[in-house]
Amino acid sequence: MEFQDVVRRRRMVRRYSTEPVAPGSVDRLVRNAVRAPSAGFSQGWGFLVLERPEDVARFWEAATPPARAAQPDRWLRGMRTAPVVIVPFSSEAAYRRRYGEADKTRADHTDGAGARDARWAVPYWHVDAGMAALLILQTAVDEGLGACFFGVPPGRVAHLRAAFGVPADHTPVGAVTIGHPAPDERPGGSALRRPRRPLDDVVHRGRWSS
Ligand SMILES: Cc1cc2nc3c(=O)[nH]c(=O)nc-3n(C[C@H](O)[C@H](O)[C@H](O)COP(=O)(O)O)c2cc1C
């Protein structure tokens, strides 16, 4: 598929058919994910890949607040039809280790007192895992699949780690459902309720304000 078509066609898919995802497609999703850029090439990420129905079921059990699980809404019922879930994790510890290495501790990389924390204007570990997640979403489109990135409720993170033996220093930046879109699947979510902001509102050429 043309790259521009991948970008244009990508949207979140929240309901899937029973058609299984080919193992080769899942392999390509993760192989492309690790082509993402990462600060200092830290690669402080990890991808929990769930393809067996019992593993996917365990994901939903761990990631869903009990009150919501007891009365699943349309969103949850749709998302649970996904045959594959990939959870991208980020590790702050990996970045702290990487940025403690010789090539990253030179004077020009530090900022005096509190230098260790002054390295990052934003948490690069989440940025990088987010970039990898976008590659998963785009690769899904290129594979003729649908996918949806969504948040893991903060109160369920510990449950998710415990259910799958994830180390405590890894945090899920979200989760991605993947599968073939259901025949009756239609665009939904916030994108249906609010317009894309005009380019002129968000792009500032040369200077922010006039
Ligand atoms: C960080 C992040 C968190 C999101 N969380 C959710 C979510 O919890 N549930 C959901 O249905 N969609 C979620 N989305 C999807 C957005 O609603 C969606 O990307 C946006 O409305 C634009 O629609 P599109 O991606 O279909 O073009 C999330 C997207 C991002 C980037």
Ligand as a Chemical Component Dictionary entry (heavy atoms), coordinates in Angstrom:
data_LIG
# 
_chem_comp.id                   LIG 
_chem_comp.type                 NON-POLYMER 
_chem_comp.pdbx_formal_charge   0 
_chem_comp.three_letter_code    LIG 
# 
loop_
_chem_comp_atom.comp_id 
_chem_comp_atom.atom_id 
_chem_comp_atom.alt_atom_id 
_chem_comp_atom.type_symbol 
_chem_comp_atom.charge 
_chem_comp_atom.model_Cartn_x 
_chem_comp_atom.model_Cartn_y 
_chem_comp_atom.model_Cartn_z 
_chem_comp_atom.pdbx_ordinal 
LIG C1  C1  C 0 -2.829  8.469  23.887 1  
LIG C2  C2  C 0 -4.132  8.013  23.284 2  
LIG C3  C3  C 0 -5.111  7.480  24.095 3  
LIG C4  C4  C 0 -6.314  7.049  23.541 4  
LIG N1  N1  N 0 -7.237  6.453  24.357 5  
LIG C5  C5  C 0 -8.346  5.943  23.808 6  
LIG C6  C6  C 0 -9.246  5.210  24.622 7  
LIG O1  O1  O 0 -9.022  4.995  25.829 8  
LIG N2  N2  N 0 -10.354 4.687  24.024 9  
LIG C7  C7  C 0 -10.596 4.851  22.683 10 
LIG O2  O2  O 0 -11.607 4.352  22.209 11 
LIG N3  N3  N 0 -9.756  5.535  21.891 12 
LIG C8  C8  C 0 -8.636  6.086  22.423 13 
LIG N4  N4  N 0 -7.749  6.770  21.636 14 
LIG C9  C9  C 0 -8.073  6.983  20.203 15 
LIG C10 C10 C 0 -8.505  8.428  19.915 16 
LIG O3  O3  O 0 -9.806  8.640  20.396 17 
LIG C11 C11 C 0 -8.439  8.644  18.407 18 
LIG O4  O4  O 0 -7.120  8.456  17.964 19 
LIG C12 C12 C 0 -8.910  10.025 17.982 20 
LIG O5  O5  O 0 -10.265 10.217 18.315 21 
LIG C13 C13 C 0 -8.720  10.245 16.477 22 
LIG O6  O6  O 0 -9.429  9.238  15.761 23 
LIG P1  P1  P 0 -8.694  8.257  14.721 24 
LIG O7  O7  O 0 -7.467  7.731  15.381 25 
LIG O8  O8  O 0 -9.736  7.202  14.429 26 
LIG O9  O9  O 0 -8.346  9.096  13.531 27 
LIG C14 C14 C 0 -6.540  7.195  22.148 28 
LIG C15 C15 C 0 -5.560  7.743  21.347 29 
LIG C16 C16 C 0 -4.363  8.136  21.891 30 
LIG C17 C17 C 0 -3.290  8.701  20.965 31 
# 
loop_
_chem_comp_bond.comp_id 
_chem_comp_bond.atom_id_1 
_chem_comp_bond.atom_id_2 
_chem_comp_bond.value_order 
_chem_comp_bond.pdbx_ordinal 
LIG C1  C2  SING 1  
LIG C2  C3  SING 2  
LIG C2  C16 DOUB 3  
LIG C3  C4  DOUB 4  
LIG C4  N1  SING 5  
LIG C4  C14 SING 6  
LIG N1  C5  DOUB 7  
LIG C5  C6  SING 8  
LIG C5  C8  SING 9  
LIG C6  O1  DOUB 10 
LIG C6  N2  SING 11 
LIG N2  C7  SING 12 
LIG C7  O2  DOUB 13 
LIG C7  N3  SING 14 
LIG N3  C8  DOUB 15 
LIG C8  N4  SING 16 
LIG N4  C9  SING 17 
LIG N4  C14 SING 18 
LIG C9  C10 SING 19 
LIG C10 O3  SING 20 
LIG C10 C11 SING 21 
LIG C11 O4  SING 22 
LIG C11 C12 SING 23 
LIG C12 O5  SING 24 
LIG C12 C13 SING 25 
LIG C13 O6  SING 26 
LIG O6  P1  SING 27 
LIG P1  O7  DOUB 28 
LIG P1  O8  SING 29 
LIG P1  O9  SING 30 
LIG C14 C15 DOUB 31 
LIG C15 C16 SING 32 
LIG C16 C17 SING 33 
# 
